[in-house]
């Protein structure tokens, strides 16, 4: 998603560090700057001006499929996990900061996901009938 993963303004987090050979022969590497879980971010409150939240979005996918290997999988209890992820993102976001949330509606509608946070979006992309990926921007109000 980043224009330049080596950009010093970007801090990339993921819960895994691995190199994979996908079933189609492509090689895929996950090499985060910080290895952590999005429900327990190792950062101070109000630390970032912008946070990008791109959690797994697929429920019905084989554990060994390239989609699961590349993007992760929603596990049982995922609604609570996504809700906790939103809360963590807002915790580390400074007042007047922006949370950019990415979601693909391949299997779970965005409307269901937006109910998992009490924060109302500032901007949502309109979906076309072919593109199921949404970008939603939230604004953290001043305390």
C-alpha positions as CSV (number, residue, x, y, z in Angstrom):
1,X,0.0,0.0,0.0
2,X,2.9,2.4,0.7
3,X,4.4,4.3,-2.1
4,X,7.9,3.5,-0.7
5,X,8.3,0.9,2.1
6,X,11.7,2.4,2.9
7,X,10.2,5.9,3.5
8,X,11.5,7.0,6.9
9,X,8.1,8.5,7.7
10,X,6.5,5.1,7.6
11,X,6.6,2.6,10.4
12,X,5.3,-0.8,9.1
13,X,3.8,-3.2,11.7
14,X,2.7,-6.8,11.2
15,X,2.3,-9.8,13.5
16,X,4.6,-11.9,11.5
17,X,8.0,-11.9,9.8
18,X,8.3,-14.4,7.0
19,X,9.2,-15.2,3.4
20,X,6.8,-17.3,1.4
21,X,6.7,-19.0,-1.9
22,X,3.1,-18.7,-3.1
23,X,1.4,-21.4,-5.1
24,X,1.7,-19.5,-8.3
25,X,5.5,-19.3,-7.9
26,X,5.7,-15.7,-6.7
27,X,7.8,-15.0,-3.7
28,X,6.2,-12.9,-0.9
29,X,8.1,-11.3,2.0
30,X,6.6,-9.8,5.1
31,X,9.3,-7.8,6.9
32,X,7.8,-5.3,9.3
33,X,9.7,-2.6,11.1
34,X,7.9,-3.7,14.3
35,X,6.5,-7.1,14.8
36,X,3.3,-6.8,16.9
37,X,-0.4,-7.5,17.1
38,X,-2.8,-4.7,16.2
39,X,-4.8,-5.3,19.3
40,X,-1.7,-4.6,21.5
41,X,0.4,-1.9,19.8
42,X,3.7,-1.2,21.6
43,X,3.4,2.6,21.3
44,X,2.4,5.5,23.6
45,X,-1.0,7.1,23.6
46,X,-1.3,9.9,21.0
47,X,2.0,9.1,19.3
48,X,1.1,9.2,15.5
49,X,-0.5,11.8,13.2
50,X,-1.7,9.2,10.8
51,X,-2.4,5.5,11.3
52,X,-3.3,3.0,8.5
53,X,-5.4,0.0,9.6
54,X,-5.5,-2.9,7.1
55,X,-6.7,-6.0,8.9
56,X,-7.4,-9.4,7.4
57,X,-10.8,-9.4,5.7
58,X,-11.5,-13.0,4.6
59,X,-13.4,-15.5,6.7
60,X,-13.9,-18.3,4.2
61,X,-10.4,-19.1,2.9
62,X,-8.2,-22.1,3.3
63,X,-5.5,-21.9,5.9
64,X,-2.8,-22.7,3.4
65,X,-4.3,-20.7,0.5
66,X,-2.1,-17.9,-1.0
67,X,-4.8,-15.4,0.1
68,X,-4.6,-16.5,3.7
69,X,-0.8,-16.6,3.6
70,X,-0.5,-13.2,2.1
71,X,-3.4,-11.3,3.8
72,X,-4.3,-13.4,6.9
73,X,-7.6,-14.8,7.9
74,X,-10.5,-13.7,10.2
75,X,-10.5,-16.2,13.0
76,X,-13.5,-17.0,15.3
77,X,-14.3,-14.0,17.4
78,X,-13.0,-11.7,14.7
79,X,-15.6,-9.0,15.4
80,X,-14.2,-8.4,18.9
81,X,-10.6,-8.5,17.5
82,X,-11.4,-5.8,14.8
83,X,-13.2,-3.7,17.5
84,X,-10.1,-3.9,19.7
85,X,-7.9,-3.1,16.7
86,X,-9.9,0.1,16.1
87,X,-9.6,1.1,19.7
88,X,-5.8,0.6,19.6
89,X,-5.5,2.6,16.5
90,X,-7.4,5.5,18.0
91,X,-5.4,5.2,21.2
92,X,-2.0,5.7,19.4
93,X,-3.5,8.4,17.2
94,X,-3.0,12.0,18.2
95,X,-6.0,14.3,18.5
96,X,-6.7,15.8,15.1
97,X,-5.0,12.7,13.6
98,X,-6.4,10.6,10.7
99,X,-7.0,6.9,10.7
100,X,-7.1,5.4,7.2
101,X,-8.9,2.1,7.2
102,X,-8.9,-0.3,4.3
103,X,-11.5,-3.0,3.9
104,X,-12.5,-5.4,1.2
105,X,-16.1,-6.5,1.0
106,X,-15.4,-9.8,-0.6
107,X,-17.0,-11.7,2.3
108,X,-18.0,-9.2,5.0
109,X,-19.8,-5.9,4.2
110,X,-18.3,-2.7,5.3
111,X,-21.5,-1.7,7.0
112,X,-21.0,-4.6,9.5
113,X,-17.4,-3.5,10.2
114,X,-18.2,0.1,10.8
115,X,-20.5,-1.0,13.6
116,X,-17.5,-2.3,15.4
117,X,-16.2,1.2,16.3
118,X,-18.2,4.1,17.9
119,X,-16.3,6.6,15.8
120,X,-18.1,8.0,12.8
121,X,-16.1,8.1,9.5
122,X,-15.2,11.5,8.0
123,X,-14.8,10.1,4.5
124,X,-15.8,6.9,2.8
125,X,-15.0,5.9,-0.8
126,X,-18.0,4.9,-2.9
127,X,-17.9,1.4,-4.1
128,X,-18.5,0.4,-7.7
129,X,-20.1,-2.9,-8.5
130,X,-16.7,-4.3,-9.5
131,X,-14.4,-2.8,-6.8
132,X,-15.1,-4.2,-3.3
133,X,-12.2,-2.4,-1.6
134,X,-13.0,0.6,0.5
135,X,-10.9,3.3,2.1
136,X,-12.5,5.0,5.1
137,X,-10.9,8.0,6.8
138,X,-11.7,8.7,10.5
139,X,-10.7,11.9,12.3
140,X,-9.8,11.8,16.0
141,X,-11.4,14.7,17.7
142,X,-9.6,16.9,20.2
143,X,-10.2,15.8,23.8
